[in-house]
Amino acid sequence: MKLAKSYYDFCNSEKRIQVHQGGTRSGKTYSILTGLIELCYKNENAGIVITIVRKTFPALRGTAYRDFFEILEREELYNPDAHNKSEATYELYGNLIEFISVDQPQKVRGRKRDVLYVNECNEISLEDWRQLLLRTTGRAIIDYNPSDEYSWIYEEVIPREDADFFQTTYKDNPFLDEATIREIERLKNADANFWRVYGLGERGASQARIFTHFQEVEKPKGKLVAYGLDFGYTNDPSAIIRLSTDGEALYVQELLYRNGMSNKELAEFLKEEIEGKAIVIADSAEPKSIDEIHRYGINVHPAKKGADSVRAGIQYLKSKPLYVTSDSVNLLKELRNYKYKEDKNGRILNEPVDSFNHAIDATRYAASHSLLRPNYGRYRIV
């Protein structure tokens, strides 16, 4: 069976550092994790310590941690007795795999390991990277989407003589279905820079990011305002967020980001999550879905759509301090990648690219509908 290119890159490299730069769905993370599992098998009872790292543990839990155990279960290798969930470690073939985040400084600066794998390495700082590498006796592997025009990776890691650089795209992943491929290739006509980064896996060169002021927090604060719901199904995920405010700042927490959810399943999820009769503001392009969810007893209402309300909603979110919980993995990714369109000359247009916006749209629905009142400010979005 043919595997993704990143798997063979991982296995064939003899350099101390491997740099895996790739577009969306190129198979980087899954391939590297598969290679690490095989490394444990080939070195049974060697006592190797492998550390898998990401910026925050909620982000790690939703990506590499989840994928690692999915692979084990698929291959019928998972043993619950080997899994220390409180310590986030797993013993495999007499070796130890540990999962840590760089917001755990005692673990970053206090532990040594044989193999290091940093997932989405462009999220961490150069100092974090140096501390992790100093405590790594063997190989170090990093992967990332090249969305940043400037990054310490380009200056401090790729030029090293002991580093191998690999670049992959969705075409290097033989497991993608046609629907996913078509969705990725839509970026050709949507935005040149998005296509360059997420289609071709090439370094970004855009200053058009829409949200740059948001910050991560552990928990939301303030009074509940509303829940936001953006519908999806096969190709796009349904997204649900919780929005609260302390009177000045906005606090957003991602509750759901999942494909294949029926309206009944969304309603059941909302019944479990929403507080009392709190209002849910949903995508107005789906009136039948809104009516169906309403019949399940959810206090759901449509948000107004259209280019003007999109632009005004974005401006409103940009005008407020914006805090996002660290467990909102997909919303944080969207905020880092949501951008304005650019013309062929690189001029930034006042229209966002219709991509990386499912949880953002849900946030905009809740904020614009519930926080802009008739006599509040210069305009109202309802």
Number of C-alpha atoms within 10 A of each C-alpha: 3 9 13 21 21 26 21 14 22 22 14 9 14 13 15 15 23 23 22 25 24 28 28 19 22 28 24 30 24 20 21 26 22 16 18 20 20 15 16 22 15 11 13 14 13 13 15 21 20 27 24 22 26 25 22 19 21 17 22 23 19 14 17 23 22 11 17 19 16 15 16 16 12 9 9 9 14 18 12 9 8 13 16 12 9 6 10 14 19 22 19 22 20 15 19 19 21 18 20 23 21 21 14 12 12 9 14 20 15 10 12 18 20 15 21 25 25 27 24 22 23 23 14 19 14 16 10 16 18 13 16 24 19 11 17 19 13 16 18 21 21 24 21 22 24 27 23 17 11 13 15 14 18 14 10 11 19 17 12 12 10 12 19 20 17 17 21 25 23 25 17 19 20 14 14 14 9 9 11 15 14 11 13 19 16 14 20 15 9 16 20 19 24 28 21 19 23 24 25 22 23 21 21 19 17 19 15 19 15 16 17 12 13 18 13 17 17 13 13 21 16 14 13 16 21 25 30 32 33 26 27 20 13 12 12 18 18 23 28 31 26 24 26 21 21 13 9 10 15 22 27 28 26 25 20 21 21 15 15 13 18 15 21 14 12 19 21 15 15 22 15 9 14 17 12 10 11 14 19 27 28 28 21 19 14 13 13 11 18 24 15 15 22 16 13 15 13 21 17 23 20 20 23 18 14 8 10 12 18 19 13 16 23 20 15 16 20 15 11 13 14 20 22 23 19 22 22 23 21 20 28 21 14 17 20 17 21 21 27 19 23 22 10 9 6 14 13 17 13 12 14 23 18 14 18 19 22 23 31 25 23 28 31 28 31 27 28 24 22 20 17 17 14 11 8 9 8 8 11 17 21 18
